Amino acid sequence: MNSHYLRIRRVNPAINGRNHNAARTGAKSADLYGQAGTAVSQGVGYVTILTGANDACTSSESTMTSTATFRANIDSTLARLKSGLPNAKIYVISIPDVHRLWSVGKGSSSARTAWSLFGICQSILANPTSTAQADVDRRNRVRQRVVDFNAQLAAACAAYGANCRYDNNAVFSYPFTLAQLSTWDYFHPNTTGQQVLATISHPAGYPW
């Protein structure tokens, strides 16, 4: 897969073998501070951050992370990176549009079964075929929470200074398809989806 690492290595072969991954499946913004500590201990020069989907994709609408708490988690993470890696470049990537996840998957019986069986993102994916106004409104509120999270990511990155870039909603705006999702959970991107994420996000970042 043509990841950020491989793309950067082509123009800077010296980084060969110096690729670290502190990401964890299911992690939320509250986990970022610890992950930032891992990055600091590794002395990295480039940090990519993609977080927030699991803060919105919870067991119910009421259990979503509040926007204020999300921002506080981002701020503490960036402060730790700035203190420990003052010269590192930070790249913050927008949260994908989880409402589109519902839109592209609701017509698939396999997707609906996986969502229900594994309890995936029930804040937006519960009752996926319902057209009741209450369900429509709930989905729209969850999407708005993602929009609000992305706004906080952009603002926090801007406040960080010149060594932080935001992707200007490149990933959020990308119209991903069902074929780019894992057929195990219809939530995480498959290999094709990961390739697209790299292709969409990389040009919106630093001009390596």
C-alpha positions, 0 to 999 in steps of 0.5 A: 500500500502506498502509505504516507511513509512510503510516499515520504521515503521515496523523496527522503530514503534516510527514513527507511525503517523508521516508521512507528505506529501507536494507533489502536483499534477502538481508540478515542480522543481520550487515548491520544495523550498516551499515544502522544507519549509513545511518539515522544519516547520514539523521538519521531519527526512526523506525527499523523493524527486521525481520531474522533470517529469512535467518539461519535460512533458509540453505543448510543447518541447519549454516550458520544463524547461532548465537543468540549471534552473532545477539544480538551483531549486534542489540546492536551495531546498537542501540548504533549507533542509540542513539549516533547517534540518541538520540531516535529511536524504534526498532521491532523486528518479530518474524521470521515463522514459517518453519515455516509457510512450509513448511507452507503451501507443501509441497503446491504443486508451484510452491512446491516447484519454486521452493524447489529451483530457487533453493535457498531456505531449504534449512535448512527447505525441503529435502525438503519432502514428506518425513515422515521423522523426521530431516526433521521434527526438522530443521524443528522445530530451525530453527523453534526457532532462529527462536523463539530469535532472536525471544526475543533481539530482545525482550530486546535491545529491552527492554535498549535502553530506553523508545525501543525497542518489540518487536511481542510476536511479532505477526508471528511468530504471524500465520498467513500463507497461500500467497496472500500469498507471491510466486509468483516464489520463494514466500518473500518476501511479495507486495503482499498479504503486505506489506500484511498485515505492515504491518497486523499490525505497526503496531498493536503498535508506537507509538501514533502 
